[in-house]
Structure formats: C-alpha cells, structure tokens
Amino acid sequence: MKRSALLVFAALIGSTAHAQAQGLLQSIITPEKAVPVINQTPEGTWLGELRPGGLPAGAPPTLNLSTVYPNGTLVASASDGTQSPAHGVWVRVGDRKFLMTVFIFNYDANRVITTIAKVRINLQISLDGQTSKGTSEVVIIDRTGKVLATIPGGTISGVRLSPEIPADFYDFQKLQ
C-alpha cells in the first residue's frame, strides 16, 4: 500500500513539473477538450504575453486578455494593475496579418491619469488560427497630447481561447 501511494505521489509531482515547464501559453488550453475555431481572423478571446521594447531580456512578460470583435474593435486588460482596460481597433492587411492600434490610460498611485499609451501592433495568426505572434511600438503621450517617447521593439505572442467541455458535459446534455 505504501509503495503504490508513493508511486502515485511521484507521478503527480512529475506531471506537475511537466506542466510548469510548459509555460502558461502552452498549458492554458486543453486541446483534447477544446472546440476548434474555424476561421483565420483575430475575432475571439486571446491570452497574450506582452514584452515591451527596452526591457531587460529576463523581465517577465505582462499577461493580457483581449477580446477582438468582428466590427474591427477590441478590448483588453493587462495583469499589471497600473492601467485602464485597453480599447482599440484592428484591420486586416494581408493573409493572416493584421494591424492593431490600442489606447491605454496609465495611472499613478492615486489613480490619476499620468499618460496615455498608444500601442501600434503588427500581428500574424498561425495557419491553424490558434496562436499569434507580433511586434509592437508604444507611443507615450502626456495629458496635453505631447509625445513624450516612442518605444519600438516590443513582442507579442498569444493563444486563442476556446470553449472546453467539462467532465459532466454529456450527462448534463441528457437532463430535461
């Protein structure tokens, strides 16, 4: 009994180590439970990792949830808590290639707007439509409209989120 419990415990630790080694973008979706999205547009909800230009190579990415609408608009929120939700627009510029511009208010500790960030994004969606990669340029603008800085060299990678089937899905469908 003790040996089998030890083996189960070791297997759990090993599987957890593997999941952590994968990284968030690889482990956030469960492919065997995902219902595939059948289009090559950015429409849908994405989990992204943003790496602004000018940061040290080892700096952690900012996580971002974005919902992209078919009318050419998008809304996003970042994980750092110092910004407003982002609002933006997008247009298709080529095969699986998109141009996006997003606007974000930046706040000080008292939640007073200090600057506005205009983020220009080049984005390409993978052939299967499930991942994206791109570059970004951030323009920092003060409250009067004066451009304070332009920071090129940012990168973006993302994964499209999809509906997933819960364990009781088929039983639940049988209920009247």
CORGIFEN-V144155 format. One record per residue. N is the residue number from 0. PHI is phi as a letter, one per 20 degrees, with the letter a starting at -180 (NA if undefined). OMEGA is omega as a letter, one per 40 degrees, with the letter a starting at -180 (none if undefined). Layout:
n=N phi=PHI omega=OMEGA
n=N phi=PHI omega=OMEGA
//
This chain:
n=0 phi=NA omega=a
n=1 phi=f omega=a
n=2 phi=f omega=a
n=3 phi=f omega=i
n=4 phi=f omega=i
n=5 phi=f omega=i
n=6 phi=f omega=i
n=7 phi=f omega=i
n=8 phi=f omega=i
n=9 phi=f omega=i
n=10 phi=f omega=i
n=11 phi=f omega=i
n=12 phi=f omega=i
n=13 phi=f omega=i
n=14 phi=f omega=i
n=15 phi=f omega=i
n=16 phi=f omega=i
n=17 phi=f omega=a
n=18 phi=f omega=i
n=19 phi=f omega=a
n=20 phi=f omega=a
n=21 phi=f omega=a
n=22 phi=n omega=a
n=23 phi=f omega=a
n=24 phi=f omega=i
n=25 phi=e omega=a
n=26 phi=d omega=a
n=27 phi=f omega=i
n=28 phi=d omega=i
n=29 phi=d omega=a
n=30 phi=g omega=a
n=31 phi=f omega=i
n=32 phi=d omega=a
n=33 phi=f omega=i
n=34 phi=e omega=a
n=35 phi=f omega=i
n=36 phi=e omega=a
n=37 phi=d omega=i
n=38 phi=b omega=a
n=39 phi=d omega=i
n=40 phi=d omega=i
n=41 phi=e omega=a
n=42 phi=g omega=a
n=43 phi=p omega=i
n=44 phi=d omega=a
n=45 phi=c omega=i
n=46 phi=d omega=a
n=47 phi=c omega=i
n=48 phi=d omega=a
n=49 phi=d omega=i
n=50 phi=c omega=a
n=51 phi=f omega=i
n=52 phi=f omega=i
n=53 phi=n omega=i
n=54 phi=e omega=i
n=55 phi=g omega=a
n=56 phi=g omega=a
n=57 phi=e omega=a
n=58 phi=f omega=a
n=59 phi=f omega=i
n=60 phi=f omega=i
n=61 phi=e omega=i
n=62 phi=e omega=a
n=63 phi=b omega=i
n=64 phi=d omega=a
n=65 phi=c omega=i
n=66 phi=d omega=a
n=67 phi=d omega=a
n=68 phi=d omega=a
n=69 phi=f omega=a
n=70 phi=e omega=i
n=71 phi=n omega=i
n=72 phi=d omega=i
n=73 phi=b omega=i
n=74 phi=c omega=a
n=75 phi=b omega=i
n=76 phi=c omega=a
n=77 phi=d omega=a
n=78 phi=e omega=a
n=79 phi=e omega=i
n=80 phi=m omega=a
n=81 phi=d omega=a
n=82 phi=c omega=i
n=83 phi=f omega=i
n=84 phi=g omega=i
n=85 phi=e omega=i
n=86 phi=c omega=a
n=87 phi=b omega=a
n=88 phi=c omega=i
n=89 phi=b omega=i
n=90 phi=b omega=i
n=91 phi=f omega=a
n=92 phi=c omega=i
n=93 phi=r omega=i
n=94 phi=f omega=a
n=95 phi=m omega=a
n=96 phi=d omega=a
n=97 phi=c omega=i
n=98 phi=d omega=i
n=99 phi=c omega=i
n=100 phi=c omega=a
n=101 phi=c omega=a
n=102 phi=d omega=a
n=103 phi=c omega=i
n=104 phi=e omega=i
n=105 phi=d omega=a
n=106 phi=d omega=i
n=107 phi=e omega=a
n=108 phi=f omega=i
n=109 phi=e omega=a
n=110 phi=m omega=i
n=111 phi=e omega=a
n=112 phi=f omega=i
n=113 phi=d omega=i
n=114 phi=b omega=i
n=115 phi=d omega=i
n=116 phi=d omega=i
n=117 phi=d omega=a
n=118 phi=d omega=i
n=119 phi=e omega=a
n=120 phi=c omega=i
n=121 phi=d omega=a
n=122 phi=c omega=i
n=123 phi=c omega=i
n=124 phi=e omega=a
n=125 phi=f omega=i
n=126 phi=g omega=a
n=127 phi=e omega=i
n=128 phi=m omega=a
n=129 phi=d omega=i
n=130 phi=c omega=i
n=131 phi=b omega=i
n=132 phi=b omega=i
n=133 phi=a omega=i
n=134 phi=c omega=i
n=135 phi=b omega=i
n=136 phi=c omega=a
n=137 phi=d omega=i
n=138 phi=d omega=i
n=139 phi=e omega=a
n=140 phi=c omega=i
n=141 phi=e omega=a
n=142 phi=f omega=i
n=143 phi=e omega=a
n=144 phi=o omega=a
n=145 phi=f omega=i
n=146 phi=f omega=a
n=147 phi=e omega=a
n=148 phi=a omega=i
n=149 phi=c omega=a
n=150 phi=d omega=i
n=151 phi=e omega=i
n=152 phi=n omega=i
n=153 phi=f omega=i
n=154 phi=c omega=a
n=155 phi=c omega=i
n=156 phi=c omega=a
n=157 phi=b omega=i
n=158 phi=c omega=i
n=159 phi=f omega=i
n=160 phi=e omega=a
n=161 phi=c omega=i
n=162 phi=f omega=i
n=163 phi=c omega=a
n=164 phi=e omega=i
n=165 phi=f omega=a
n=166 phi=g omega=a
n=167 phi=e omega=a
n=168 phi=g omega=a
n=169 phi=f omega=i
n=170 phi=f omega=i
n=171 phi=f omega=i
n=172 phi=f omega=a
n=173 phi=f omega=a
n=174 phi=f omega=i
n=175 phi=e omega=none
//
